[in-house]
């Protein structure tokens, strides 16, 4: 798939998912769910196919055998996630884009808990913004728009004034439900990605601050 045209977008604020969007944590995420699968005699590939974009507790509840203590198992998994950031790196161009953003104009909205988000962002060499909405801060995870609505409110803008960067179906559904404009990061294709601007990564994405807000220029998409 390729898109040959440059896309221009305007927004007051930018909202970012973390895993798969700003941070490539694929290795660590796969290790986590393979540990879980081994502990309970489950098929790791089935779990991985549904885990992306979900909070850990929701994935545990979805796949754990009957009788497993979901809260305790989630705590066990999160502790290992926090301790294991090996192979976690920034998505290309993410550091440069975040450095170009004015303070108070962006937020992180992640299905990870706050401590894990801090660990992965630090491992990838990325800064934490003033506004972070993590799994710890919402009652309902993606695809519910609660996280994106909360982030926009804390930045002092309506959600329609935000551009949301996401890499997964659940996150894109949440962005659409919140009323923001979405940008797909990476190769994901699904109903929520149809007709949505797409970038391979953040290289060659430029942002300009204007009197009206932020002007984004997205390069043509070429699968890498």
MARMI-350222 format. One line per 10 residues: number of its first residue (from 0); for each residue x, y, z of N, C-alpha, C. Coordinates in Angstrom, 3 decimals, always signed. Each point is the difference from the previous one (the first is absolute). Layout:
NUM> X:Y:Z:X:Y:Z:X:Y:Z | ...
This chain:
0> +0.843:-1.186:+0.000:-0.843:+1.186:+0.000:+0.880:+1.240:+0.000 | -0.338:+0.986:-0.799:+0.731:+1.266:+0.013:-0.968:+1.145:-0.253 | +0.306:+1.148:+0.575:-0.761:+1.218:-0.206:+0.976:+1.035:-0.528 | -0.283:+0.563:-1.127:+0.999:+0.814:-0.686:-0.128:+1.489:+0.274 | -1.027:+0.403:+0.761:-0.205:+1.424:+0.220:+0.399:+0.405:+1.419 | +0.424:+1.239:+0.148:+0.273:+0.580:+1.306:-1.319:+0.452:+0.616 | -0.134:-0.179:+1.307:-1.237:+0.368:+0.700:+0.273:+1.145:+0.961 | -0.868:+1.001:-0.008:+0.078:+1.128:+0.924:-1.152:-0.095:+1.002 | +0.317:+0.134:+1.288:-1.011:-0.020:+1.047:+0.234:+1.166:+0.950 | -1.063:+0.465:+0.627:+0.134:+1.025:+1.032:-0.654:-0.509:+1.280
10> +0.537:+0.442:+1.134:-0.524:-0.417:+1.299:+0.476:+0.981:+1.061 | -0.672:-0.009:+1.124:+0.490:+0.753:+1.154:+0.953:-0.855:+0.828 | -0.280:-1.318:+0.064:+0.839:-0.907:+0.791:+0.153:-1.318:-0.743 | +1.039:-0.754:+0.392:+0.235:-1.333:-0.545:-0.071:-1.010:+1.136 | -0.701:-1.096:-0.241:-0.146:-1.069:+0.981:+0.623:-1.267:-0.572 | +0.849:-0.644:+0.797:+0.757:-1.152:-0.486:-0.288:-1.240:+0.838 | -0.279:-1.102:-0.663:+0.123:-1.316:+0.603:+1.498:-0.239:+0.235 | +0.334:-1.022:+0.795:+1.418:-0.261:+0.265:+0.510:-1.229:-0.764 | -0.375:-1.204:+0.451:+0.563:-1.218:-0.590:-0.406:-0.139:-1.465 | +0.995:-0.102:-0.866:-0.247:-0.131:-1.428:-0.168:+1.328:-0.707
20> -0.117:+1.080:+0.768:-0.180:+1.329:-0.592:+1.243:+0.849:+0.238 | +0.297:+0.306:+1.250:+1.239:+0.709:+0.330:+1.130:-0.968:+0.325 | -0.356:-1.127:+0.570:+0.984:-0.966:+0.513:-0.206:-1.349:-0.665 | +1.084:-0.590:-0.480:-0.037:-1.372:-0.502:+0.396:-0.921:+1.155 | -1.008:-0.582:+0.624:+0.219:-0.893:+1.145:-0.391:-1.436:-0.345 | +0.026:-0.308:-1.276:-0.485:-1.301:-0.472:+0.671:-1.163:+0.725 | +1.319:+0.059:+0.130:+0.715:-1.111:+0.628:-0.471:-0.211:+1.435 | -0.089:+1.081:+0.766:-0.400:-0.107:+1.403:-1.445:-0.470:+0.126 | -0.886:+0.525:-0.830:-1.408:-0.392:+0.055:-0.161:-1.480:-0.307 | +0.701:-0.475:-1.005:-0.111:-1.416:-0.343:+0.539:-0.881:+1.120
30> +1.094:+0.416:+0.646:+0.529:-0.790:+1.111:-1.023:-0.093:+1.131 | -0.667:+1.103:+0.282:-1.003:+0.013:+1.071:-1.099:-1.019:-0.251 | -0.582:+0.047:-1.202:-1.140:-0.871:-0.249:+0.413:-1.446:-0.222 | +1.205:-0.232:-0.423:+0.478:-1.386:-0.088:+0.204:-0.577:+1.408 | +0.456:+0.831:+0.941:+0.105:-0.461:+1.390:-1.382:-0.407:+0.524 | -0.969:+0.853:-0.261:-1.366:-0.265:+0.441:-0.531:-1.290:-0.626 | +0.241:-0.184:-1.293:-0.475:-1.191:-0.696:+0.626:-1.261:+0.587 | +1.299:+0.038:+0.262:+0.687:-1.167:+0.562:-0.548:-0.330:+1.386 | -0.239:+1.026:+0.818:-0.509:-0.214:+1.361:-1.334:-0.739:-0.005 | -0.801:+0.228:-1.054:-1.365:-0.533:+0.025:-0.301:-0.969:-1.144
40> +1.043:-0.415:-0.739:-0.199:-0.967:-1.064:-0.861:+0.531:-1.135 | +0.180:+1.273:-0.344:-0.804:+0.648:-1.030:+0.797:+0.200:-1.279 | -0.690:+0.329:-1.072:+0.633:+0.271:-1.292:+0.413:+1.467:-0.033 | +1.287:+0.268:+0.020:+0.499:+1.371:+0.044:-0.426:+0.804:-1.224 | -0.073:-0.646:-1.152:-0.345:+0.736:-1.221:-1.440:+0.515:+0.051 | -0.878:-0.772:+0.590:-1.391:+0.434:+0.143:-0.071:+1.221:+0.925 | +0.760:-0.030:+1.074:+0.005:+1.128:+0.939:+0.575:+1.239:-0.665 | +1.119:-0.153:-0.687:+0.652:+1.147:-0.646:-0.893:+0.622:-1.066 | -0.820:-0.802:-0.644:-0.865:+0.518:-1.061:-1.069:+0.947:+0.534 | -0.300:-0.091:+1.296:-1.067:+0.837:+0.559:+0.480:+0.978:+1.064
50> +1.288:-0.061:+0.348:+0.489:+0.801:+1.128:+0.315:+1.446:-0.366 | +0.306:+0.267:-1.268:+0.513:+1.321:-0.361:-1.061:+1.078:+0.216 | +0.369:+1.001:+0.792:-0.904:+1.104:+0.279:-0.869:-0.202:+1.230 | -0.011:-1.204:+0.570:-0.815:-0.272:+1.187:+0.824:+0.175:+1.274 | -0.680:+0.349:+1.074:+0.648:+0.005:+1.297:+0.310:-1.438:+0.418 | +1.078:-0.162:+0.761:+0.445:-1.342:+0.389:-1.110:-0.770:+0.704 | -0.690:+0.650:+0.921:-1.048:-0.701:+0.753:-1.099:-0.513:-0.920 | -0.308:+0.765:-1.046:-1.051:-0.427:-0.925:+0.442:-1.215:-0.810 | +1.272:-0.028:-0.386:+0.506:-1.153:-0.747:+0.065:-1.234:+0.886 | +0.433:+0.185:+1.245:+0.017:-1.131:+0.934:-1.406:-0.557:+0.181
60> -0.967:+0.874:+0.232:-1.380:-0.452:+0.213:-0.551:-0.707:-1.230 | +0.434:+0.427:-1.169:-0.494:-0.564:-1.259:+0.509:-1.418:-0.220 | +1.222:-0.299:+0.475:+0.640:-1.270:-0.357:+0.291:-0.927:+1.178 | -0.041:+0.500:+1.215:+0.381:-0.836:+1.142:-0.973:-1.154:+0.198 | +0.522:-1.165:+0.359:-0.891:-1.127:+0.305:-0.911:+0.330:+1.184 | -1.127:-0.660:+0.055:-0.947:+0.219:+1.089:+0.677:-0.236:+1.341 | -0.255:+0.891:+0.954:+0.561:-0.143:+1.336:+1.267:+0.780:+0.241 | +0.625:+0.533:-1.060:+1.214:+0.800:+0.172:-0.364:+1.355:+0.610 | +0.784:+0.436:+0.963:-0.189:+1.307:+0.625:+0.518:+1.065:-0.963 | -0.909:+0.687:-0.685:+0.398:+0.955:-1.041:+0.834:+1.131:+0.566
70> -0.377:+0.527:+1.146:+0.740:+1.114:+0.595:+1.423:-0.421:+0.360 | +0.140:-1.157:+0.610:+1.328:-0.474:+0.399:+0.860:-0.305:-1.221 | -0.610:-0.615:-1.008:+0.752:-0.321:-1.217:+0.435:+1.272:-0.725 | -0.875:+0.992:-0.034:+0.345:+1.279:-0.621:+1.166:+0.643:+0.727 | -0.033:-0.022:+1.312:+1.087:+0.571:+0.799:+1.317:-0.716:-0.296 | -0.046:-1.308:-0.123:+1.201:-0.792:-0.300:+0.577:+0.389:-1.366 | -0.879:+0.126:-0.995:+0.446:+0.339:-1.344:+0.552:+1.419:-0.076 | -0.690:+0.949:+0.625:+0.447:+1.394:-0.049:+1.368:+0.141:+0.668 | +0.212:-0.695:+1.102:+1.298:+0.070:+0.668:+1.117:-0.466:-0.919 | -0.250:-1.024:-0.783:+1.018:-0.482:-0.930:+0.163:+0.935:-1.187
80> -1.089:+0.605:-0.436:+0.082:+1.017:-1.055:+0.891:+1.163:+0.439 | -0.213:+0.476:+1.203:+0.754:+1.148:+0.512:+1.488:-0.325:+0.084 | +0.298:-1.234:+0.356:+1.402:-0.405:+0.153:+0.671:-0.350:-1.322 | -0.778:-0.162:-1.066:+0.538:-0.505:-1.269:-0.291:+0.975:-1.140 | +0.959:+0.877:-0.280:-0.143:+0.919:-1.133:+1.038:-0.301:-1.083 | +0.614:-1.176:+0.081:+1.020:-0.349:-0.989:-0.583:+0.028:-1.414 | +0.690:+0.675:-0.897:-0.436:+0.080:-1.391:-0.998:+1.111:-0.277 | -0.352:+0.784:+1.025:-0.961:+1.087:-0.177:+0.702:+1.235:-0.570 | -0.490:+0.499:-1.113:+0.625:+1.140:-0.682:-1.087:+0.968:-0.475 | +0.428:+1.208:-0.318:-0.929:+0.989:-0.548:-0.324:-0.328:-1.450
90> -1.228:+0.254:-0.404:-0.355:-0.060:-1.410:+0.796:+1.090:-0.717 | +0.600:-0.274:-1.153:+0.835:+0.997:-0.676:-0.696:+1.357:-0.160 | +0.713:+1.041:+0.376:-0.504:+1.358:-0.134:-0.826:+0.488:+1.168 | -0.370:-0.900:+0.934:-0.859:+0.409:+1.116:+0.678:+1.020:+0.896 | +1.262:-0.226:+0.328:+0.707:+0.932:+0.894:+0.076:+1.390:-0.610 | +0.293:+0.057:-1.283:+0.125:+1.300:-0.664:-1.349:+0.724:-0.050 | -1.072:-0.737:-0.266:-1.310:+0.645:-0.062:-0.412:+0.526:+1.372 | +0.163:-0.801:+1.047:-0.388:+0.444:+1.332:+0.813:+1.218:+0.437 | +1.271:+0.026:-0.364:+0.849:+1.141:+0.365:-0.455:+1.284:-0.671 | -0.688:-0.122:-1.137:-0.443:+1.179:-0.740:-1.336:+0.535:+0.495
100> -0.664:-0.724:+0.911:-1.327:+0.409:+0.453:+0.097:+0.960:+1.181 | -0.815:+1.045:+0.005:-0.005:+0.918:+1.150:-0.529:-0.712:+1.239 | +0.448:+0.394:+1.188:-0.549:-0.596:+1.233:-1.506:+0.205:+0.069 | -0.684:-0.991:+0.549:-1.433:+0.106:+0.170:-0.812:-0.240:-1.244 | +0.652:-0.453:-1.076:-0.724:-0.227:-1.254:-0.096:-1.478:-0.361 | +0.467:-0.903:+0.896:-0.126:-1.412:-0.319:-0.195:-0.816:+1.270 | -0.570:-1.181:-0.183:-0.251:-0.900:+1.123:+0.208:-1.436:-0.434 | +0.221:-0.849:+0.985:+0.145:-1.444:-0.209:-1.266:-0.671:+0.519 | -0.598:-0.854:-0.823:-1.203:-0.741:+0.391:+0.286:-1.469:-0.264 | +0.253:-0.748:+1.052:+0.522:-1.348:-0.164:-0.796:-1.033:+0.783
110> -0.038:-1.213:-0.519:-0.639:-1.111:+0.693:+0.927:-0.626:+1.034 | +1.232:+0.488:+0.079:+0.923:-0.427:+1.050:-0.275:+0.800:+1.271 | +0.393:-0.554:+1.142:-0.062:+0.750:+1.248:+1.061:+1.099:+0.029 | -0.134:+0.928:+0.939:+0.894:+1.155:+0.045:+1.468:-0.415:+0.184 | +0.275:-0.894:+0.926:+1.389:-0.378:+0.251:+0.615:-0.687:-1.216 | -0.752:-0.867:-0.645:+0.514:-0.663:-1.198:+0.216:+1.009:-1.120 | -0.914:+0.958:-0.152:+0.167:+1.038:-1.021:+1.282:+0.787:+0.238 | +0.253:+0.362:+1.237:+1.228:+0.736:+0.314:+1.234:-0.822:-0.333 | -0.035:-1.290:+0.316:+1.149:-0.872:-0.264:+0.250:-0.145:-1.503 | -1.067:-0.223:-0.765:+0.195:-0.212:-1.438:+0.401:+1.296:-0.709
120> -0.598:+1.108:+0.374:+0.387:+1.271:-0.624:+1.458:+0.313:+0.317 | +0.420:-0.231:+1.236:+1.400:+0.236:+0.372:+0.935:-0.934:-0.754 | -0.382:-1.268:-0.124:+0.835:-0.971:-0.722:+0.165:+0.409:-1.452 | -1.025:+0.628:-0.559:+0.046:+0.440:-1.399:+0.629:+1.376:-0.154 | +0.367:+0.650:+1.115:+0.611:+1.313:-0.064:-0.978:+1.112:-0.325 | -1.268:-0.180:+0.366:-1.030:+0.991:-0.297:-0.472:+0.680:+1.272 | -0.391:+1.259:-0.086:-0.463:+0.719:+1.192:-1.440:-0.333:+0.337 | -0.347:+0.152:+1.252:-1.399:-0.099:+0.411:-0.615:+1.396:-0.071 | -1.199:+0.109:-0.547:-0.654:+1.302:-0.043:-0.610:+0.364:+1.353 | -0.473:+1.227:+0.108:-0.677:+0.416:+1.233:-1.303:-0.765:+0.199
130> -0.664:-0.360:-1.095:-1.281:-0.695:+0.085:+0.175:-1.448:-0.468 | -0.259:-0.926:+0.900:+0.046:-1.432:-0.296:-1.298:-0.624:+0.497 | -0.683:-0.705:-0.869:-1.179:-0.770:+0.399:+0.343:-1.462:-0.231 | +0.156:-0.730:+1.086:+0.417:-1.398:-0.082:-1.162:-0.920:+0.350 | +0.283:-1.299:-0.021:-1.012:-0.986:+0.371:-0.482:+0.205:+1.430 | +0.850:+0.608:+0.831:-0.353:+0.224:+1.398:-1.040:+1.111:+0.163 | -0.185:+0.805:-1.037:-0.807:+1.221:+0.132:-1.401:-0.112:-0.583 | -0.324:-1.123:-0.612:-1.302:-0.124:-0.669:-0.759:-1.210:+0.532 | -1.310:+0.081:-0.097:-0.832:-1.148:+0.379:-0.150:-0.968:-1.153 | +0.053:+0.539:-1.221:-0.204:-0.827:-1.195:+1.152:+0.237:-0.972
140> +0.620:-1.084:-0.434:+1.111:+0.109:-0.936:-0.473:+0.148:-1.438 | +0.950:+0.212:-0.900:-0.304:+0.072:-1.424:-0.679:-1.304:-0.432 | -1.030:+0.045:-0.822:-0.400:+1.062:-0.926:-0.885:+1.096:+0.588 | -0.273:-0.054:+1.309:-0.756:+1.094:+0.599:+0.823:+1.294:-0.123 | -0.637:+1.131:-0.283:+0.739:+1.247:-0.199:+0.401:+0.706:+1.283 | -0.277:-0.597:+1.156:+0.225:+0.687:+1.270:+1.394:+0.609:+0.111 | +1.026:-0.758:-0.366:+1.365:+0.501:+0.131:+0.266:+1.225:-0.847 | -0.443:-0.027:-1.245:+0.235:+1.141:-0.882:-0.839:+1.208:+0.402 | -1.206:-0.232:+0.464:-0.824:+1.106:+0.486:+0.652:+0.656:+1.224 | +0.530:-0.835:+0.897:+0.640:+0.535:+1.204:+1.248:+0.802:-0.347
150> +0.802:-0.497:-0.947:+1.222:+0.705:-0.378:-0.311:+1.354:-0.616 | -0.981:+0.047:-0.897:-0.379:+1.274:-0.611:-0.484:+0.982:+1.061 | -0.819:-0.481:+0.929:-0.519:+0.874:+1.051:+1.134:+0.558:+0.854 | +0.978:-0.832:+0.331:+1.115:+0.464:+0.834:+0.891:+0.980:-0.747 | +0.019:-0.087:-1.322:+0.744:+0.974:-0.804:-0.829:+1.248:-0.297 | -1.263:-0.012:+0.406:-0.834:+1.178:-0.118:-0.604:+0.236:-1.364 | -0.195:-1.088:-0.773:-0.583:+0.145:-1.337:-1.100:-1.030:-0.191 | -0.931:+0.247:-0.919:-0.966:-1.047:-0.336:+0.705:-1.106:-0.779 | -0.490:-1.229:+0.063:+0.671:-1.104:-0.707:+0.063:+0.202:-1.507 | -0.914:+0.777:-0.538:+0.027:+0.269:-1.443:+1.191:+0.852:-0.403
160> +0.690:+0.589:+0.973:+1.178:+0.827:-0.284:+1.297:-0.805:+0.074 | -0.124:-1.329:+0.118:+1.179:-0.863:+0.151:+0.225:-0.860:-1.234 | +1.269:-0.273:-0.272:+0.386:-1.053:-0.943:+0.579:-1.139:+0.829 | -0.497:-1.205:-0.236:+0.381:-1.183:+0.770:+0.845:-0.920:-0.862 | +1.155:-0.409:+0.517:+0.876:-0.950:-0.692:-0.166:-1.371:+0.648 | -0.376:-0.988:-0.802:-0.281:-1.348:+0.494:+0.492:-1.039:-1.002 | +0.257:-1.211:+0.510:+0.486:-1.064:-0.893:-0.877:-1.236:+0.005 | -1.073:-0.003:+0.804:-0.797:-1.221:+0.156:-1.482:+0.294:-0.159 | -0.769:-1.024:-0.309:-1.422:+0.157:-0.256:-0.740:+0.577:+1.214 | +0.275:-0.544:+1.176:-0.716:+0.476:+1.184:+0.277:+1.477:+0.262
170> +1.256:+0.405:-0.184:+0.347:+1.396:+0.216:-0.629:+0.922:-1.020 | -0.032:-0.442:-1.250:-0.634:+0.808:-1.039:-1.501:+0.125:+0.257 | -0.628:-1.068:+0.455:-1.417:+0.069:+0.344:-0.221:+1.018:+1.122 | +0.897:+0.004:+0.985:-0.114:+0.950:+1.110:+0.167:+1.433:-0.495 | +0.960:+0.208:-0.900:+0.228:+1.341:-0.549:-1.227:+0.498:-0.754 | -0.575:-0.854:-0.827:-1.194:+0.375:-0.753:-1.163:+0.312:+0.947 | -0.163:-0.841:+1.013:-1.108:+0.192:+0.934:+0.154:+1.286:+0.798 | +1.249:+0.407:+0.248:+0.251:+1.236:+0.729:-0.288:+1.232:-0.844 | +0.035:-0.155:-1.321:-0.265:+1.122:-0.890:+1.238:+0.667:-0.554 | +1.189:-0.545:+0.312:+1.232:+0.570:-0.531:+0.308:-0.516:-1.388
180> +0.926:+0.680:-0.661:+0.519:-0.490:-1.286:+1.088:-1.018:+0.293 | +0.023:-1.084:-0.751:+0.968:-1.066:+0.260:+1.040:-0.086:-1.095 | +1.189:-0.483:+0.391:+1.070:-0.343:-0.931:+0.468:-1.405:+0.364 | +0.056:-0.886:-0.979:+0.503:-1.353:+0.220:+1.517:+0.026:-0.075 | +0.653:-0.616:+0.996:+1.452:-0.141:-0.012:+0.320:-1.457:-0.303 | +0.617:-0.253:-1.151:+0.377:-1.360:-0.351:-0.984:-0.687:-0.920 | +0.094:-1.322:-0.114:-0.702:-0.728:-1.060:-1.400:-0.482:+0.340 | -0.500:+0.267:+1.200:-1.300:-0.572:+0.371:-1.090:+0.363:-0.999 | -0.755:-1.018:-0.379:-1.167:+0.206:-0.856:-1.200:-0.661:+0.659 | -1.071:+0.746:+0.094:-1.217:-0.490:+0.606:-1.090:+1.011:-0.259
190> -1.220:-0.297:+0.381:-1.100:+0.929:-0.272:+0.251:+1.410:+0.513 | +0.594:+0.134:+1.179:+0.213:+1.330:+0.580:+1.110:+0.772:-0.695 | +0.806:-0.680:-0.824:+1.091:+0.664:-0.713:-0.388:+0.456:-1.397 | -1.186:-0.381:-0.452:-0.406:+0.336:-1.363:-0.136:+1.512:-0.178 | +0.676:+0.516:-1.010:-0.095:+1.418:-0.308:+0.752:+0.912:+0.951 | +0.786:-0.563:+0.893:+0.721:+0.779:+1.005:+1.417:+0.274:-0.500 | +0.518:+1.223:+0.159:+1.399:+0.255:-0.385:+0.937:-0.972:+0.714 | +1.120:-0.320:-0.655:+0.893:-1.036:+0.515:+1.448:+0.423:-0.177 | +0.819:-0.325:+1.004:+1.445:+0.193:-0.097:+0.692:-1.314:+0.368 | +1.175:-0.232:-0.577:+0.767:-1.192:+0.354:+0.638:+0.169:+1.370
200> +0.479:+1.204:+0.283:+0.586:+0.373:+1.281:+0.018:+1.525:+0.024 | +0.751:+0.593:+0.926:-0.044:+1.455:+0.143:+1.106:+0.725:-0.760 | +0.818:-0.739:-0.724:+0.999:+0.660:-0.826:-0.693:+0.833:-1.073 | +0.475:+1.192:-0.176:-0.534:+0.923:-1.011:-1.376:+0.564:+0.347 | -0.516:-0.299:+1.206:-1.192:+0.706:+0.472:+0.464:+1.333:+0.563 | -0.605:+1.085:-0.442:+0.395:+1.319:+0.508:-1.182:+0.666:+0.689 | +0.308:+0.818:+0.982:-1.022:+0.732:+0.733:+0.420:+1.463:+0.088 | -0.944:+0.876:-0.279:+0.236:+1.444:+0.065:-1.028:+0.610:+0.933 | +0.468:+0.835:+0.915:-0.916:+0.688:+0.906:-0.473:+1.294:-0.652 | -1.303:+0.171:-0.060:-0.588:+1.194:-0.594:-0.929:+0.659:+1.021
210> -0.521:+1.163:-0.344:-0.935:+0.684:+0.885:-1.252:-0.829:+0.224 | -0.343:-0.834:-0.969:-1.204:-0.816:+0.086:+0.230:-1.349:+0.673 | +1.257:-0.371:+0.226:+0.292:-1.284:+0.615:+1.213:-0.662:-0.612 | -0.121:-1.281:-0.325:+1.095:-0.783:-0.570:-0.363:-0.405:-1.427 | +0.956:+0.152:-0.895:-0.182:-0.474:-1.369:+0.951:-1.167:-0.218 | -0.576:-1.131:-0.383:+0.776:-1.229:-0.208:+0.111:-0.295:-1.493 | +1.172:-0.415:-0.399:+0.209:-0.492:-1.357:+0.436:-1.446:+0.085 | -0.803:-0.878:-0.583:+0.285:-1.438:+0.033:+0.546:-0.405:-1.356 | +1.135:-0.707:-0.029:+0.570:-0.416:-1.276:-0.835:-1.103:-0.644 | +0.184:-0.253:-1.294:-0.671:-1.147:-0.624:+0.348:-1.285:+0.731
220> -0.974:-0.897:+0.111:+0.223:-1.267:+0.680:+0.592:-1.014:-0.967 | +1.082:-0.594:+0.441:+0.600:-1.133:-0.743:+0.326:-1.066:+1.011 | -0.537:-1.180:-0.190:+0.254:-1.105:+0.923:+1.494:-0.267:+0.059 | +0.493:-0.220:+1.232:+1.438:-0.246:+0.177:+0.237:-1.482:+0.232
